[in-house]
C-alpha cells in the first residue's frame, strides 16, 4: 500500500510527521510504502533518515500555510506539497493522501484534482462520536458545508452509514438528524425539509431526530447535520475535554474525546482516500492517521460508497 503524506502541514511540520513515518516504516512487517511531499529546505536535516527503502521523498517548490485562503492558495501554488500530493493520488501513484495542514486547501485540491464520487456534489468532513458502551459513532458534517440543501443532508446519511459500516464495523448503523427536539415538526427550515427525505430514504436505518444530549448515549451511530452545527459541537467537546484535563479529571470515557487516539478523518465523498488531521498533530496522531488511511483503503470504503450511490440512482 502506498501512503502519501504532506510533510509541510501542521504546527509542528515537518518534524512530527517525519518521526511518525520513520516509526511506521521501521515497524516489523510494515507493508506500506511512504511518499513524503515537502520543500527541500525543510526536509534537509532529515535527509539521512529518509534514505529508507520504504520511503520516497518528493521535493515540492512551495507549501500552503495554515492561514492562507484555501481557494486562492490552491490556484496560485501549483507546486505546493498539497497540490503535488493530490496529483499523485489522482493519477493512482499513491493509494491515499493525508495531511494536517490547511483543511480548506486539502478539500479544494481534492475537489479540483481527485473529484467527487458520482452523485455527490458536496463532500463532508466527519468526526467521531465516542459512545458510553465503548463503540464509536460518526458525526457529519463538521465544517465543510456551513450552508446546504436538505438533499445534501440525505446524502451525508449514506456517506456516514457506509463509513460506520466499513471502518467501525457497525452492521446496521442508526442514523439520526441533529435537531432541537425529537418530534418530526421541530427544527428550522433545513431540518424540517430533510426529515421526510431521510424517513423515505432506502439503504439507511433512520431513527428520527436526535438532540445534543443523545449523541454519546448509545442511541445513534451516525448523526447528520450542517457543517456549522457540527463544527460547534466538535469544538465545544474539544474545549470541554481540555478544561477537564487541566482540572485533573481522569476518566476512561473522557479520554475517548482526545483526538490523538483517532488521528484524522477522511473527506467523505471524494473518489480516493484523503485524510485530514488537526493542526496541532504530533507523531502519535500522525501514526493514527496512517492507520486510518490504511483502514479506509483495506475496507474498500470508496467502492462501497460508489456502489451505494449507484444503487440509489438506479432505484
ABEGO torsion letter per residue (X at the ends): XBBBBBAABEAAOAAAAAAAAAAAAABBGBABBBBBBBBAAAAAAAAAAABBAABBBBBBABBBBAABBAAAAAAABAABAAAAAAAAAAAGABABBBBABBAAAAAAAAAAAAEBBBGBABBBBBBBBBBAAGBBBBBOBAGABABBBAAAAAAAAAAAAAAAAAAAGBABBBBBBBBABABAABEBAAAAAAAAAAAABBGBBBAEBBBAAAAAAGABABBBBBAAAAAAAAAAAAAAAAAAAAAGBBBAAAAAABAAAAEBBBBBGBABBBBBBBAABBAAAAAAAAAAAAAAAAAGAAAAAAAAAAAAAAX
